[in-house]
Amino acid sequence: MSTRHGDDYPPAPDNADLWAIARKADGETVTTGRYPVMRVNGTWGVRSTLELTVSGIEHRMEKAADGTRTAYMLHPDGSWARATAPGKRELPIVHQGGPRRLWDELDRIRTWLVIDGTLPVAGAAVSIDQDGTCHLSRNGWSATVSAQQVSVEARSRS
């Protein structure tokens, strides 16, 4: 999860080519999203849970003059998603490509929120090993953040 930035922090990779694909490509999968387009960076619980599930996603959002809203998601592994809806409350058409379906992961997390009224990261118990590895858990959900490899693994409830 990106927590800071500055001159002493590694720069983000240049993903210009993949962003160009995400903006225009038809996608390997094209579906209708379950929920309206959202600004993921503005929702702490959703963003945090998504980051623990699939770390490293970069988000962008655009709003056209006619009210059309488009959210983009891009992952370093080459996965991307673009969700476009004609307005705030309409369901988007979602294009996805690459090895993961990023928008599906987002919708899965949003479903947890709708069903449970909260996300597992909020109020999760945390234990920290001597090497700095963090273990989070709550109600059958768990995530491990390794300090050594800066990798994240998450296991969700069934």
Secondary structure, DSSP 4 states (H G I P E B T S, - for coil): -----STTSPPPP--HHHHHHHHH---SEEEE-SS----GGG-HHHHHHHHHHSTT-EEEEEE-TTS-EEEEEE-TTS-EEEEEESSSSSPPEEEEESSS-HHHHHHHHHHHHHHHSS-TTTT-EEEE-TTS-EEEEETTEEEEEETTTTEEEEE---
